[in-house]
Amino acid sequence: MGDQFDQSNKQLAKVAFDAFYWIINFGSFFASLFMPKLLQGAGPAEWWGWPAASVAFGIPGVLMLIATIFFWAGRKRYVKVPPAPRDPHSFANVIRTALTARGGMTAGLALAIAGCLLALVSVGMIWALDWKIVIALCLALVLVLFGVGLGAWMELENARGRHPDEAVDGVRSVLRVLVIFALVTPFWSLFDQKASTWVFQADAMTKPVWFSPAQMQALNPALVMLIIPFNNFVVYPWLRRRGKEPSQLGRMALGMALAGASWIVVGAMQLMIDGGEALSIAWQVLPYILLTAGEVLLSATGLEFAYSQAPASMKGVIMSFWSLAVTVGNLWVLIVNAGVKNEAVLGAIERSGMGSIAFQMFFFALFALAAALAFHLVAKRYRVVDNYRS
């Protein structure tokens, strides 16, 4: 989508990325509201005896097909930047040259090799310590990226002369952005649990008989559809007139802090539930507001930021790393859940007088707040670049 903008209209990119995010949540709202009911057997499953799961999964599939047809029908109206031919100065080629240009062992190459070896150790833990395969493979990927990325950063100047300065500087830009992405991963470890941990909490709260706990998730996209226009037409213009409009990175740091605050609220609610109090599901509205406000500030802004920081030849690379940040965020959840099952950890939690679920909620809250602080400190030193088409 970012290819539709150049230097003449780049100020519209933020509006377009927000609109893109808004329309995604428009569909998500109706899916979150109606799919749980279809899965329970309402609608076609009740009328014609169709399998409920087939209906619940089939309807989104049909709608995706219709959307694809509409997207294809407008193909002549889009700005289509032709794909570049095979590039000898691609991201991977520059990285490889940087690590091997000297022809011998360097500190950067040693670090890259160490990352790969640790990744193999992680994979070996599947059999040695009965690690879950998803945890082991995701951790292996993170170790490779960390070792190779940091090693390449240390040796990147070795690639000059063999690759154009533009390609080398482009790789350095991508590696700098990866630091930002790494600090964003805690947000995703919190956000994606609204479809699991928060639903389990909702199930333990008082609610109308006809209301499914999973339907509470519809509140998230509904709030997104309210907050995005409110920010764009009220908050940001008001701040702009006073010369205080936050930067992209400033908005992202605030978004992560709001996500952390939402988990403090659900943690406090969980303590009350564990204590035997009957809480209405309506209490979840507050943490949903905080989490969704954080999502709009971080996720919608992050898409725009990721595209703007990548040189033209590496936009695909950097957008793929943005998606990978979501995966890594979910990896933290898997690791924490596995750690909490450890007998020593469980014993420490019990001695604190806190339930394991509440403990995890406060842990993730502190995790996000610490990441928000680190993000803010890094953002103050980050030099934003402009890589929209000329």
SULCORDA-V837410 format. One line per field, one symbol per residue. ss: DSSP state (A for helix, B for strand, O for the rest). phi: phi as a letter, one per 20 degrees, with the letter a starting at -180 (. if undefined). psi: psi as a letter, one per 20 degrees, with the letter a starting at -180 (. if undefined). A space follows every 50 residues. Layout:
BEGIN
ss=???
phi=???
psi=???
END
This chain:
BEGIN
ss=OAAAOBOOOAAAAAAAAAAAAAAAAAAAAAAAAAAAAAAOOOOAAAAAOO OAAAAAAAAAAAAAAAAAAAAAAOAAAOOOOOOOOOOOOOAAAAAAAAAA OOOOOOAAAAAAAAAAAAAAAAAAAAAAOOOOAAAAAAAAAAAAAAAAAA AAAAAAAAABOOBOAAAAAAAAAAAAAAAAAAAAAAAAAAAAAAAOAAAA AAAOOBOOOOOOAAAAAAAAAAAAAAAAAAAAAAAAAAAAAOOOOOOAAA AAAAAAAAAAAAAAAAAAAAAAAAOOOOOBAAAAAAAAAAAAAAAAAAAA AAAAAAAAAOOAAAAAAAAAAAAAAAAAAAAAAAAAAAAAOOAAAAAAAA AOOOOAAAAAAAAAAAAAAAAAAAAAAAAAAOOOOOOOBO
phi=.fffccffcffefffffffgfffgffffgfffedfgfffeofmgfefdmf gfffffeffgfffffffffffffeffeefdfffffgdfdfgffffffgfd ffmbfcfffffffffffffffgfffgefdlffffffffffffffffffff ffgfdfffefnecggffffffffffffffffffegggffeffffecgfff fffedfafffeegffffffffffgfefgffffdcfffffffemcfffgff ffffffffffffffffffffffffenfeefffffgffffffffffffeff fffffgffeefgfcffffffffffgfffgffgffffffffffffffffff ffndffffgfffffffgfffffffffffffdeefdcdffe
psi=hhiiqahhkhiigggghhgghghghghhghghghhhghhijrchhhgjjq pghhghhhghgghhgghhggghhjhiiqoopqqqrpoikrghggggghhi hijaprgghhhgggghghghgghhihhgjkqphggggghggggggggggh ghghjhhhiqhhqqhggghgghgghghhgghhihhhghhggiihifghgh ghhjrqrqhipphhihhhhghghghghghgghifgghghghjkkpqrghg hgghghhhgghhhgghghhhggghjjqopqihhigghhggghghgghggg hhggggghipqhijhhghhhhghhhgghghghgggghhhhipggghghgh hijqqhghghghghghghhghggggggghhipoprokqq.
END
